[in-house]
């Protein structure tokens, strides 16, 4: 397991997922796990590392994105409505509904992407005349 790759893939996918989730909603966040898988697949050399690291970074990225989106939604609701209790109830509802599918969708997207990138990386380099290791 390469911790720096997992951390960078988690943070990048979570930040992009936060922006997309805040602007477009939960459904638009689902493909952000593909970004985590792409980063992991490009950074590792073995398929077994790609599978484990992509699942971990996708799952953690989904949870982190969920936390960040809910924090943004909560502050937006408090400033718009002016009632912290009502905003808290809405944030809890969104957290529970988001936990049902966001981390799993991130993990599945990353799991599909990372081994594919590991498999295609030497073939693409060979096709464009670069030396493969």
C-alpha positions in Angstrom: 0.0 0.0 0.0 1.3 3.4 -1.0 0.0 5.8 1.6 1.0 9.0 -0.3 -0.9 7.8 -3.4 -4.0 6.9 -1.4 -3.9 10.2 0.4 -3.5 12.3 -2.7 -6.2 10.4 -4.6 -8.5 10.7 -1.6 -8.0 14.4 -1.2 -8.3 15.3 -4.9 -11.4 13.2 -5.5 -13.0 14.5 -2.3 -12.3 18.2 -3.2 -13.6 17.8 -6.7 -16.6 15.8 -5.4 -17.3 18.5 -2.9 -17.5 21.2 -5.6 -19.6 19.0 -7.8 -21.9 17.8 -5.0 -22.4 21.3 -3.7 -23.3 22.7 -7.1 -25.1 19.8 -8.7 -26.2 17.5 -5.9 -25.5 13.9 -4.7 -26.1 12.2 -8.0 -23.3 14.2 -9.8 -20.8 13.1 -7.1 -20.9 9.4 -8.0 -18.4 9.5 -10.9 -15.8 11.3 -8.8 -14.4 7.9 -7.7 -13.1 7.5 -11.2 -10.7 10.3 -10.6 -9.4 8.6 -7.5 -9.0 5.4 -9.5 -7.2 7.2 -12.3 -4.7 8.7 -9.9 -4.0 5.4 -8.1 -3.8 3.5 -11.4 -1.3 5.9 -12.8 0.8 6.0 -9.7 1.2 2.3 -8.9 2.8 -0.5 -10.9 1.1 -3.6 -9.8 -2.6 -4.5 -10.2 -2.9 -5.8 -6.7 -1.8 -2.5 -5.3 -4.2 -0.7 -7.7 -7.1 -2.8 -6.5 -6.5 -2.3 -2.7 -5.4 1.4 -2.9 -8.2 2.4 -5.2 -10.9 0.8 -3.0 -9.4 2.5 0.0 -9.0 5.9 -1.6 -12.4 5.8 -3.2 -14.1 4.9 0.0 -12.3 7.5 2.1 -12.7 10.1 -0.6 -16.4 9.5 -0.7 -16.7 9.9 3.1 -14.5 13.0 3.1 -16.6 14.5 0.2 -19.8 13.8 2.1 -18.5 15.5 5.2 -17.4 18.6 3.3 -20.6 18.9 1.3 -22.7 18.6 4.4 -20.6 21.3 6.1 -21.1 23.6 3.2 -24.8 22.8 3.0 -25.2 23.4 6.7 -23.5 26.8 6.6 -25.6 27.8 3.6 -28.8 26.7 5.3 -27.9 28.6 8.5 -27.2 31.8 6.6 -30.3 31.5 4.4 -32.8 30.4 7.0 -31.3 31.7 10.2 -32.3 28.7 12.2 -29.5 26.4 13.3 -31.8 23.6 14.4 -33.7 23.4 11.1 -30.4 23.4 9.3 -29.1 20.7 11.5 -32.1 18.5 10.8 -31.6 19.0 7.1 -27.9 18.2 7.3 -28.5 15.0 9.3 -31.1 13.9 6.7 -28.7 14.6 3.8 -25.9 12.8 5.6 -27.9 9.6 6.1 -29.1 9.6 2.6 -25.6 10.4 1.3 -24.0 7.6 3.3 -26.2 5.1 1.6 -24.5 5.5 -1.8 -21.7 8.1 -2.1 -18.8 6.1 -0.5 -19.8 2.9 -2.3 -20.1 4.7 -5.6 -16.7 6.3 -5.1 -15.2 2.9 -4.2 -16.7 1.1 -7.2 -15.7 3.8 -9.6 -12.1 3.8 -8.3 -12.1 0.0 -8.4 -13.1 0.0 -12.1 -10.6 2.7 -13.1 -7.4 1.8 -11.3 -6.7 -1.7 -12.7 -7.7 -0.5 -16.2 -5.2 2.4 -16.0 -2.5 0.0 -14.7 -3.2 -2.4 -17.6 -3.3 0.3 -20.3 -0.4 2.4 -19.1 2.5 0.4 -20.7 0.4 -0.2 -23.9 -0.2 3.5 -24.4 3.4 4.3 -23.7 4.5 1.6 -26.2 2.1 2.9 -28.8 3.5 6.4 -28.6 7.1 5.2 -28.7 8.1 5.7 -25.0 10.2 3.2 -23.2 8.3 1.0 -20.7 9.7 -0.2 -17.5 
